[in-house]
Amino acid sequence: AVVSTQSTHTFAATLSPQSVSSYAHRLNLPFKSGCKRLISHLRNGGFKYVFSSVEGSEISHNLSAKELLERRESGKTPVLASACPGWICYAEKTQGDLALPYLSNIRSPQSIMGSLVKSTVSNRESVPFSKVYHVAVMPCFDKKLEASRPDFVSEEHETPETDLVLSTAEAFDMWGLGESPDSSGEVFDSVCTNSPYPIQTLEGGGLGGFLVSGTTTRSPTTQRKEPTRYYIQEATKQRLTRSQSNDPRARVLRGKGVRL
């Protein structure tokens, strides 16, 4: 599982904390140790950037709260929000007008990271958007379905925002066994700043057939701006609406009928 040295792409990965928890649990490692090991495997295999989907989750949660308040003021409630592609497909195929008008327009963490990762890496490396290859490691096979939807193909660049989704089991098959690389200094990259994104953990439990650790990679507020607030404040300040800006961050805020 090594990126070809002949490739002209810059490779970036986004890791779900649920997938990292399951990966670490299967290796009988603490969450932080398993996370560092997986990041090291990716970097040694040719991935220049490794991000945490927690950044996307924080952005998605804050925007969802903002959307709920706006809809309550306009009387357009309830708001049905889900990052599960299977549930969205169920609603689209079986519920029609009963559910679709009430679906949230905020993207899922995977989708938010797809847009932000490619924009971030493209800017930092001074390469075309289409030359960034983005891989997401997620706990559910249905996230592959989400990434393949036309809604998440960049209209401007005519390329998917997430090129490949690996399930937790697939990631373990590729990077779970064999010699462990040196991972003493591994941390996440950040889509919000050039500062590293530290790994921090809390107590967790089991859910849905895989280990869900109550984890967060939230950076101490004394080190840098909290990423979600940074994006929300910037978005509000610059008034990134559906039609007023081509800034990549505006794509997170635009509804466009996108419900994943």
C-alpha positions in Angstrom: 0.0 0.0 0.0 2.6 2.5 -1.2 1.9 5.4 -3.5 3.8 5.1 -6.8 6.8 7.3 -7.0 5.7 7.9 -10.7 2.5 9.6 -9.6 2.0 13.2 -10.4 -0.6 13.7 -7.7 -0.3 14.9 -4.1 -1.9 12.4 -1.8 -4.0 13.4 1.3 -6.0 11.3 3.7 -8.8 12.0 6.1 -9.3 9.7 9.1 -12.5 9.1 11.0 -12.0 8.8 14.7 -14.4 5.8 14.8 -12.2 4.0 12.2 -9.1 4.9 14.2 -10.7 3.6 17.4 -11.6 0.3 15.7 -8.1 0.1 14.2 -6.4 0.6 17.6 -8.8 -1.8 19.4 -8.0 -4.6 16.9 -4.3 -4.1 17.6 -4.9 -3.9 21.3 -3.4 -0.4 21.4 -4.5 2.8 23.1 -6.4 5.1 20.8 -3.5 7.6 20.6 -0.9 4.9 19.8 -3.1 3.4 17.1 -3.8 6.7 15.6 -0.1 7.6 15.4 0.7 4.2 13.9 -1.9 4.6 11.2 -0.7 8.1 10.4 2.9 6.9 10.1 1.9 4.1 7.8 0.1 6.6 5.5 3.0 9.1 5.5 5.5 6.3 4.9 3.3 5.1 2.1 3.4 8.4 0.2 0.6 10.5 1.8 2.0 14.0 2.4 -1.0 15.1 4.4 -3.2 13.3 6.9 -6.2 15.1 8.4 -8.9 14.2 11.0 -12.5 14.3 10.1 -13.2 15.9 13.5 -12.5 19.2 11.9 -15.3 18.6 9.4 -17.6 17.4 12.2 -17.1 20.5 14.2 -17.8 22.7 11.2 -20.9 20.6 10.3 -22.3 20.7 13.8 -21.9 24.4 14.1 -23.5 25.1 10.7 -26.3 22.6 11.5 -27.1 24.5 14.7 -27.1 27.8 12.8 -29.4 26.3 10.2 -31.8 25.1 12.8 -32.1 28.5 14.4 -32.7 30.1 11.0 -35.4 27.6 10.1 -37.1 28.0 13.5 -37.4 31.7 12.9 -38.9 31.1 9.5 -41.2 28.3 10.7 -39.6 25.7 8.4 -39.2 22.9 10.9 -38.5 20.2 11.8 -34.9 19.8 10.4 -33.9 16.2 9.6 -30.2 15.9 9.7 -28.1 12.8 9.1 -24.6 12.1 7.9 -25.7 8.5 7.0 -25.8 8.0 3.2 -28.1 4.9 3.6 -30.7 7.0 5.5 -30.5 9.7 2.9 -31.1 7.2 0.1 -34.0 5.7 2.0 -35.6 9.1 2.4 -35.1 10.0 -1.2 -36.5 6.7 -2.6 -39.4 6.1 -0.2 -40.4 9.2 1.7 -40.5 11.8 -1.1 -42.3 15.1 -0.2 -42.8 13.8 3.3 -39.2 14.1 4.3 -37.2 15.8 1.5 -38.4 19.4 2.2 -37.1 19.0 5.8 -33.7 17.6 5.1 -30.8 19.7 6.3 -28.7 21.3 3.6 -25.5 21.0 5.6 -22.9 18.6 4.2 -21.6 15.7 6.2 -18.1 15.8 7.8 -16.7 13.6 5.0 -18.1 15.9 2.3 -16.9 19.0 4.1 -13.4 17.6 4.4 -13.4 16.5 0.8 -13.8 20.1 -0.3 -11.5 21.7 2.3 -8.7 19.1 2.0 -8.4 19.5 -1.7 -8.6 23.3 -1.5 -6.1 23.4 1.3 -3.5 21.1 -0.3 -3.9 22.7 -3.7 -3.1 26.1 -2.2 -0.2 24.9 0.0 1.4 22.9 -2.8 0.6 25.3 -5.6 -0.9 22.4 -7.6 -4.2 22.1 -9.5 -7.2 21.0 -7.5 -7.5 17.9 -9.7 -3.9 16.9 -8.9 -4.8 16.3 -5.2 -5.9 12.7 -4.6 -8.0 12.5 -1.5 -8.6 9.2 0.4 -11.1 9.0 3.3 -11.0 6.2 5.9 -14.6 5.8 7.2 -16.4 3.2 9.4 -19.2 2.5 6.9 -19.2 1.1 3.3 -22.1 3.4 2.4 -19.6 6.4 2.6 -18.3 5.1 -0.7 -21.8 5.7 -2.1 -21.8 9.2 -0.7 -18.4 10.1 -2.3 -19.7 8.8 -5.7 -22.7 11.1 -5.8 -22.6 13.8 -8.5 -23.3 16.4 -5.8 -19.7 16.0 -4.6 -17.9 16.4 -7.9 -16.4 19.9 -8.1 -18.2 21.7 -10.9 -15.3 24.2 -11.3 -12.6 21.5 -11.5 -14.7 18.6 -12.8 -13.1 16.2 -10.3 -14.5 14.4 -7.2 -13.8 16.0 -3.9 -13.1 12.6 -2.3 -11.5 10.2 -4.8 -11.5 7.0 -2.7 -13.2 5.8 0.5 -11.7 2.9 2.4 -13.7 1.1 5.1 -12.0 0.5 8.5 -11.6 -3.2 7.6 -9.9 -2.3 4.3 -7.6 0.1 6.0 -6.6 -2.6 8.5 -5.9 -5.1 5.7 -3.6 -2.5 4.2 -1.9 -1.0 7.2 -2.8 -3.1 10.2 -0.2 -5.8 10.1 3.5 -6.0 9.6 6.3 -3.9 11.1 5.2 -0.8 12.9 6.8 2.4 11.6 8.3 5.0 13.9 5.4 7.1 15.0 6.8 9.1 18.0 6.1 12.5 16.5 3.0 12.0 14.3 0.2 14.5 14.5 -2.6 15.5 12.1 -2.4 18.3 9.6 -5.1 21.0 9.8 -7.4 22.5 7.1 -7.8 25.6 9.2 -4.2 26.7 9.9 -0.7 25.6 9.2 -0.4 24.5 12.8 -0.5 20.8 13.6 -3.7 19.3 14.9 -2.9 17.3 18.1 -4.4 14.0 19.0 -6.4 14.0 22.2 -8.7 11.3 23.6 -11.5 10.9 26.1 -13.2 7.9 27.6 -15.5 6.0 25.1 -17.7 3.0 24.6 -19.0 0.6 22.0 -21.6 1.3 19.4 -22.8 -0.1 16.0 -20.5 -3.1 15.8 -17.3 -1.1 16.1 -15.5 0.6 18.9 -16.5 4.3 19.2 -14.1 6.2 21.4 -15.3 9.4 22.8 -12.4 11.1 21.1 -11.5 14.5 19.9 -8.5 16.1 18.3 -9.6 19.5 19.6 -6.6 21.7 20.0 -6.1 23.6 23.3 -7.5 27.1 22.9 -4.2 28.4 24.2 -2.3 27.1 21.1 -4.4 28.5 18.3 -7.9 29.5 17.2 -10.5 26.8 17.6 -11.0 25.7 14.0 -14.8 25.7 13.8 -15.2 29.1 15.3 -12.4 30.3 12.9 -14.4 29.2 9.9 -17.7 30.4 11.2 -16.3 33.8 12.0 -14.6 34.1 8.7 -17.7 32.9 6.8 -19.8 35.5 8.6 -17.3 38.2 8.2 -17.0 37.6 4.5 -20.7 36.8 4.0 -20.1 33.6 2.1 -23.5 33.0 0.7 -24.7 30.8 -2.1 -24.0 33.3 -4.8 -21.6 35.9 -3.4 -18.3 34.0 -3.3 -16.2 31.5 -5.1 -14.0 30.9 -2.0 -13.8 27.2 -1.3 -15.1 27.7 2.2 -18.3 29.0 0.8 -19.0 25.5 -0.7 -19.5 24.3 2.8 -22.3 26.8 3.3 -24.1 26.5 0.0 -27.2 24.4 0.1 -27.5 23.6 -3.7 -29.8 20.8 -2.7 -26.9 18.8 -1.3 -28.0 16.9 1.7 -25.1 14.7 2.6 
